[in-house]
Amino acid sequence: MLSIYQSNGIMGGMNAVSPPIENIAPPGLKGLIVADTEVGSVRGDEGWFHYRGRNAASLARDLSFEEVAHLLLAGELPDSAAKEVLRAELAAARRLTPEAADLVAALARSDLPPMTILRSVLGLEVDPRPTLDIDPDERRAAVIRAIGITPSVLAAVNRIRSGSEPLGPDESLSHSADYLRMTLGETPLPEHARAVETYLCLTADHGFNASTFTARVITSTGTDVAGALGGALAALAGPLHGGAPGRVLDMLHSIGHPDNAVPWIAAELEAGRKIMGFGHAVYRADDPRSEALKAVAIELGGELVARALDIESRILAYLAEWKPDAMIVTNVEYYAGVVLHLAGLPQEAFTPTFTTSRVVGWGAHLLEQAANNKIMRPSARYTGQLYNGG
């Protein structure tokens, strides 16, 4: 919206000022367009999102992680040869140098969060030259290294903290299956590997969220790839952004029998607490990520899935009565928690799993920003006083 500020005379020692007409962004920049992108977009009112113009939920259902990553990074779906090239690149990039392995081992025994550890290792392992000073192929190589090293570092941290030895990569496996193996310590069942792969494909990118925007702002300064991704990681670690699929499991455990769902949610809302797995800042129709993961959960089956389905329907019915004018939908976190749990991942690995996926989207946006860069330099509205001689 536009706002015109006018001031006549002097009040409280303040100089009279008449600033020019200013464009004032909405709180949180909500809905404000700040850049052009060909990477993807979220159509929240329509209940779908896309990667490079292709329905992302359909891609996640039908394609491999490597194919989706190629689409996001290169702008096109790969043929079989290009897919194998990327698979080999990622496999090689998953290998930690001895120095990185030693750093991970040392930091994993501290109280540092996994994302903070990953930021440190990225700084050690990824090309430190400014993106402004390297060519597109070198930028891409740095991004591939970051995508490859991310699951290796996060899986190693989880293994060490659970009292086990970290595992090196198995280059014969896909990126998603190898991440699951490095985290769990054994080759996963095919259905579990595919379930996690679907999740990784669904969450690789999702519009100009806070961490993606952070990566682009930092990239716009011309800094190095690790620096931009480190900022994105810091944003993702914030409790308002990184998601809470682990908390959904806690909620399902607290509710227990579906008959307890309505009394439980009523008490939570009365206490002013958020309901994990429901509501989204963008979607005003069904979250397609949640619908896709619900289908995966149903395929996996079991008591937890049956109970989650029943509880979901009761909570949605209650929320529809509680706020009849609002469209409150099940978000990606609800069935993500169920699917990742059924695949064998511990709750402390849920956010690292999300990071293993989202680093691809960050990388795609980073490359796009660096290719046609202009430093981002918005303005702020000063709301304090101006003094004589100040």
C-alpha positions, 0 to 999 in steps of 0.5 A: 500500500502507499502511505504519505507522511506530512508534518507541519511545525515542530513538536517535542523538539522534532524537526518538521519533515515531509518524506516522499511517498513511500511503498510500505511492505505489509508485516512480515512481507506477506504476499509481497513480490520481491524477485522474479524466479523460474524455480517454482511457486506456491498457489496456496488458494488453489492448493498446489505448488510446482517446480519449474511449472510442473506439479510438485506433488505429482513429481514426488509421486512418480520420480526419484530424488535425483530427477527432482533435484536435476529439475530444480537445479538445471531447469529441466528433467534429466534423461537417463544419462543425465540422471546417472551423472547427477547420481554419481556426482551426489554419491561422490559429494557425500564423502567427507574428508578426514578433516571434516569427519574429525570436525563432525566427531568433535562437534557431535559430542558437544551440545551444539544443534545439528544445523550449527554443526552442519554450518561449520562443516560446510564452511570447511568443505565447500568452495570458499570463493565468493560466487561473484568471482567464480563461473556458473560451473564452479557455483554449481559444483559448490552447490552439489558438494553442499547437497552431498555433504548435508545428509552425511554430516547430519546422519553422522551427528545422529549416529554419534549421539546415539552411541554408534559409529558413523557410516561412510556413504554407499555410492551404489545407493540413491541419495535418499536410500543412502541417507536413511542407511547412514542414519539407521546403520543398515540398508533400508527396506525398499518401501521405507527408502521410497517413503523417505524419497517421496518426502524429500521430493515434496519438501525440496522447495516451497516458494519464498519461505524465510530460509529461501529468502535468506539464502537469496539475500545473502547470495545477492552480496556475492558471498560464498555458497557456504555462507549463503546456505549457512544463513538459510540453515540458521533461518530454518533452525528457528522454531517458527520455520523449521517445522515440527513433525516430531511434535505431531508424534508427541500430540498423537501419543498424548491424545491416545485413543481417537475418542480423546481428540476433541477434548484434547484439542479443546483444552489446547485451544483454550490454553492458547497453544498451537495445534501441531500439523494443522493450519498454514500461512499460505494454503487456503485449500488442502496442502498437497504435500499433506495429501501426498504423504497421507497416501504414503502413510496409507500404503505403509499401513499399521495401527499408527496410520489408522489412528492418525487418520481417525484423529485427523478427521475429528480435529478437522471437524472440530476446527471447522466448528471452532472457526467456521470462517477460516480454512484450516487444513492439515499441513505437511507436518502431520503425515510427515511425522507419521511417515518418517517414524514408520521409515525408522527415523528417530524424532531427532532426525526429522528436521535434519531430514527436512534439511537434506531435502530443502538444501536442493531448493536453496541451491537452485535459488542461489544459482538463479540469484547469482546468475543475474544478481543485483544486491538486495537493499530494501529500506526501513521506515524510521518511526523514532523522533528527529531532533534539532542538530541530529 
